Amino acid sequence: MTPEAQKAFHQIQRKTGKAIGDFDLIEAGDRIAVGVSGGKDSYTLLHVLEALRKKAPVKFELVAINIDSGFPGYQKEQIEAHLLHHGFNYQMAATNAYQIIEEKLRPGTSYCAFCARLRRGSLYSQAEQHHCNKVALGHHLDDVIETLLLNQFYAGTLSAMSAKLLADNGKHTVIRPLVYTEETEIQRFSNAFHFPIVNCSCPVVAQEDQKRQRMKQLVHDLAREIPEIRRSMIAAISNVHPRHLLDKNYVTTRSHPHT
Ligand SMILES: Nc1ncnc2c1ncn2[C@@H]1O[C@H](COP(=O)(O)OP(=O)(O)OP(=O)(O)O)[C@@H](O)[C@H]1O
């Protein structure tokens, strides 16, 4: 590893370790399915978890899982070669998601959202087949704050992404160990480590989620004026005062005569 990659890696490891500690993301005996897409975030997640696994006092195991949704041209061989080269325990899982999307996608439904739902289902069933109790995803700090803004601006909810939650199937715990790591740190590490980046090759890949891109740009622009904006937004959702919001469920209805 080059000194630059080493430096970026240490920084990411430190932040990942803090997230693991803060949210009890990993316990002794865990078998964790790490979703690896071929993108920079999940490669980074896998390498950092492996480094932590090697030196952690608690024993846990990792299984890298790649879901091939079947889009023509998806260069999964490059992902597999990388996993093999680095000695990871892995599974490349082929699915017919592309065919299902083509047949079942209704007009007005988001292509990416439908595809992500199918992929998530396949990831959970692979996790089950490999006896994994947890599924780790590569969402990072910027994903969290962009989701926070998206939900406020477009969905009217105050929510983002949690570091740990029970999956919809009620069987697996989904963990996001990179929630404290900024995308620029991952990008720096990914560039220095020369990951073989593979995109999903889907028909809409060029028209990435426009709203998310807008949030990314907004944060980027504001960061010139408020350099600490990302840290501050993460701090904000780690320090919630529900009584000072307008959710009726959190309003105290009883009056306090002495206050
Ligand atoms: N094809 C896939 N196979 C396995 N896991 C996946 C796949 N696609 C996505 N994931 C998992 O879901 C996470 C979020 O997916 P998303 O599509 O938002 O990717 P992303 O933010 O671009 O991350 P990455 O850089 O890892 O692709 C990924 O980080 C990865 O852990």
The ligand as an SDF file (V2000), in Angstrom:
LIG
                    3D

 31 33  0  0  0  0  0  0  0  0999 V2000
  -24.7100   -5.6220   -6.6130 N   0  0  0  0  0  0  0  0  0  0  0  0
  -24.5140   -5.5850   -5.2950 C   0  0  0  0  0  0  0  0  0  0  0  0
  -24.0940   -6.6890   -4.6490 N   0  0  0  0  0  0  0  0  0  0  0  0
  -23.9040   -6.6750   -3.3020 C   0  0  0  0  0  0  0  0  0  0  0  0
  -24.0870   -5.5880   -2.5330 N   0  0  0  0  0  0  0  0  0  0  0  0
  -24.4860   -4.4600   -3.1260 C   0  0  0  0  0  0  0  0  0  0  0  0
  -24.7340   -4.3950   -4.5320 C   0  0  0  0  0  0  0  0  0  0  0  0
  -25.1170   -3.1400   -4.8220 N   0  0  0  0  0  0  0  0  0  0  0  0
  -25.1260   -2.4510   -3.6690 C   0  0  0  0  0  0  0  0  0  0  0  0
  -24.7280   -3.2290   -2.6460 N   0  0  0  0  0  0  0  0  0  0  0  0
  -24.5680   -2.8340   -1.2170 C   0  0  0  0  0  0  0  0  0  0  0  0
  -25.4490   -1.7660   -0.9220 O   0  0  0  0  0  0  0  0  0  0  0  0
  -24.7090   -0.5730   -0.5720 C   0  0  0  0  0  0  0  0  0  0  0  0
  -25.4000    0.6600   -1.0830 C   0  0  0  0  0  0  0  0  0  0  0  0
  -25.6450    0.5070   -2.4630 O   0  0  0  0  0  0  0  0  0  0  0  0
  -25.6460    1.7420   -3.4620 P   0  0  0  0  0  0  0  0  0  0  0  0
  -26.1830    1.2600   -4.7430 O   0  0  0  0  0  0  0  0  0  0  0  0
  -26.2580    2.9100   -2.7860 O   0  0  0  0  0  0  0  0  0  0  0  0
  -24.1200    1.8890   -3.7060 O   0  0  0  0  0  0  0  0  0  0  0  0
  -23.0560    3.0390   -3.5350 P   0  0  0  0  0  0  0  0  0  0  0  0
  -23.4290    4.0320   -2.4790 O   0  0  0  0  0  0  0  0  0  0  0  0
  -22.7140    3.5260   -4.8940 O   0  0  0  0  0  0  0  0  0  0  0  0
  -21.8680    2.1310   -2.9120 O   0  0  0  0  0  0  0  0  0  0  0  0
  -20.7480    1.3240   -3.6610 P   0  0  0  0  0  0  0  0  0  0  0  0
  -19.6760    2.3450   -3.9300 O   0  0  0  0  0  0  0  0  0  0  0  0
  -20.3370    0.2660   -2.7170 O   0  0  0  0  0  0  0  0  0  0  0  0
  -21.3930    0.7770   -4.9320 O   0  0  0  0  0  0  0  0  0  0  0  0
  -23.3230   -0.8110   -1.1940 C   0  0  0  0  0  0  0  0  0  0  0  0
  -22.3260   -0.0580   -0.5440 O   0  0  0  0  0  0  0  0  0  0  0  0
  -23.1510   -2.2980   -0.9900 C   0  0  0  0  0  0  0  0  0  0  0  0
  -22.7550   -2.6170    0.3330 O   0  0  0  0  0  0  0  0  0  0  0  0
  1  2  1  0
  2  3  1  0
  2  7  2  0
  3  4  2  0
  4  5  1  0
  5  6  2  0
  6  7  1  0
  6 10  1  0
  7  8  1  0
  8  9  2  0
  9 10  1  0
 10 11  1  0
 11 12  1  0
 11 30  1  0
 12 13  1  0
 13 14  1  0
 13 28  1  0
 14 15  1  0
 15 16  1  0
 16 17  2  0
 16 18  1  0
 16 19  1  0
 19 20  1  0
 20 21  2  0
 20 22  1  0
 20 23  1  0
 23 24  1  0
 24 25  2  0
 24 26  1  0
 24 27  1  0
 28 29  1  0
 28 30  1  0
 30 31  1  0
M  END
$$$$
